[in-house]
Structures are given as C-alpha cells and as structure tokens.
Amino acid sequence: MHTSDFDYALPPELIAQEPLPERGASRLMVLDVGTGAIAHRQIAALPDYLRAGDLLVLNDTRVFPARLAGRWADTGGAVEFLLLEREGADDAHWRVLVGSGRRARPGLRAVFGDGALTAGIVARREDGHVSVAFDLHEPLAPLLDRFGTTPLPPYIHRKTHDDAQRRLDRERYQTVYAREEGAVAAPTAGLHLTESLLEQIRNRGITCATVTLHVGIGTFRPVTAASVEDHRMDAERYRVPAETADAIRACRARGGRVVAVGSTSVRTLETVAAAHDGKIEACSGRSSLFIYPPYPFRVVDAMLTNFHLPRSTLLMMVSAFAGQVPVMNAYAAAIAARYRFFSYGDGMLLTREKD
C-alpha cells in the first residue's frame, strides 16, 4: 500500500492552536463504518451513540512537564531536553532528545532554571537520543514542575510562553482522568471528555475501564517510506490491569461493544489480543504494533478519535478500521465544514456493529 494514499491537503488555519474555552465544547463527526454516512454533531451527543452494556476504554496516561529549556555549562549556548523515558530504577538517568546548535556528546553538561537542576550527557544512542544523568539532591518531579513545560506537538506554535499560557497548556493538554505519569504526548481523543459527560455516560448503563499506554514522540512522526509496509513503529510502554481484562470479558458476555477512546487505547487492546489469541489478559509490555489496512480488529467495536496528520500512522489506523476511501471522504467533508484538526481539534466517532 502506498503512503501517498493517506495524504491530503489541509488549510493551515484549520490546525487548532488553542483548546476551546470550555472543555467538552468540540464538534463531533460521526462516521457509520457500514454505510459511510456522516453526521455532524457536538461532543455532548456522544452518549446518544452508546448504549447500555457498552464498555468505554480510556487511556489514563498522564503527560508530565518533560521539556526543559536551559544552557550549556561551558558556552552558555541554548539547549533543550525532552525527557522520554527513565533508564533504570531511579530518577537520575533518562533517555532524552536534545535540541541544540551543537552535537550533544558525552561529557557536556547542561544547566536549567536558576542552576538548581543540572545534568551531564553520558552516552549517545543509536536511535539518535542520548542518555543523561541528572545531579539530584531532591526528587526530580518537583524540579520538573518548577522548570519543565508541557511538550506540545510541533504543529502548535506559541507566540508567548508566559505563566498563564503554560498553566493553560498544562491543564488542557491532559485528560480529566489522567493518572499514570509517563507520556510526552496526550491521548488527545480523551481531551474532549469532561467529568460531567462521563457521568452521563455511566448513568446510561455504560461502564468505563482504563488501560495505560505512555504516548511517545513517535506519534507525531509521519511515515516517510514510500510503502506503508516498510514503516517501523516506535515501541511504547503499556499496561492492562486485571479489572480491565475482567470488564472486557463481562462486556463480551452481555453482548456489549468495546468503545475505545483514542488510537492509543485501540493499539493497546489490539496488541494484547494479538499476543493472546484474541483475548484480553492482564499484562504489561511494549507495543510496536502498526495497524494499517487491512487489519483484523479483534477487540474494538467503535472508536472515538481526532482528525490526524497526513501520512500518519494514526490516519492509517483509522483507515484500517473504517476503510481508506470512507475515511478520506470524511476528512474532505471535515475540511469543507471547517472542523478543527489535530490535538486541540474536534472529534470523530467511528461506529461499527459487531459481526
């Protein structure tokens, strides 16, 4: 399959740069997978498309202030760290993406904030990242709260970086049910959901369960290979708790649908099912599953998602679920109707009846 099959032209002004003033005020496009029919609604109408006995699966990962802007200790030149993942059991050692005008090499040291946080480059990695060691005399988390910022996607541009803007992004680039810290990008379909909307959903006899998949920077990486099959996914950490595995089995037993909120929930569930003969078991690991057409979905019956980047693995996953032609037609309709795209944009519900 050609990567160019998933390309489209998006007017830049449709890329949402800010969240709406109120969480839960987004528009919702509903795509019927069976017929290709499109409905234009608001996210508040989501409960109307769910029914008693369904199970809503949420990714409870939490974005942490992983971006640090500082200076090199020897030259004073600007440097930026994007913390990706701990290396080892303690807070001091991390895998990091470095942004700088010079090559990051072992022995260089960086200083952040007022000098309360310093780190040294330990080694360069084959994946282009580096291993760093922080000099810690206190826990790292409060230092990141003081000096770190929310790592927004590259297509969101900030003219100012004042405290009010940082507070807004720290609150709104986070789901209301985020619990497990470790992501550098939000599971953005969940940004639409409010506590009130989730309460309405539960009151209709729909249960909720969580998985955890810590979203990495690979989520923004376009597929550059000419052939889709040649692309390789970055591995991301996931966990499915026992209560969620039990909830999915109970949902199946009562004839309900598994409705995944976000592509990360889809990938977690389908990763586990692929490893356990179609069943969901309590487990943890790393997912590098690349879902593209055609793909035999084993667990997910409906999906809430956002509008994704051209040539992205996320768009390919959505196309695997609903069909490449219907999805690209829906994207054309969204552009014509002036939907807001990407992380802070509007939502899309893909519904599919069980076989």
ZIBEL-V840492 format. One line per field, one symbol per residue. phi: phi as a letter, one per 20 degrees, with the letter a starting at -180 (. if undefined). A space follows every 10 residues. Layout:
phi=???
This chain:
phi=.efffdebed ggfeffecff gdfndfeced deffdnfdcd cdffeggfdd bgofceddee fcfdfeecdb bffedmffbc ddfdafdoed ffdcecedda ecffcgofcc ccmenfccbc feaedfenec ecceeddbgf gfffffdecf efffeeddfc cfffffffff eeeaffdfce fredbeffff ffedfffffg fffendecbc cccefdfffe efeeffdgfe fceffcfcbd ffffgfffff fffenedede enfffgffff ffffeclned dfabrcdcfd ebfebefdce dbbebdedfg mefffffgff fdnffgffff ffffffemfe dmgeeedbdd dbfff
